[in-house]
Amino acid sequence: MKKVPEMTQSLLHVLKSPPDQITRELMKELGKDRQVVEFKLYGENDYERLVELVFAADQVISWR
């Protein structure tokens, strides 16, 4: 019997400010075994790209 490959879940982290150490650790833990993308609102102004990333992600987390 042929095994069906598991699909990797995608996770988008939207950062409103630079993350502190605790936030980084949480992001790392939540991103295990996932395809992770970070969008830095404090550094990027490409909101069209942000919208595309939001709709493409399986899960989105916004951080302060």
Secondary structure, DSSP 4 states (H G I P E B T S, - for coil): -PPPPPPPPEEEEEESS---HHHHHHHHHHTTTSEEEEEETTT---HHHHHHHHHH-SEEEEE-
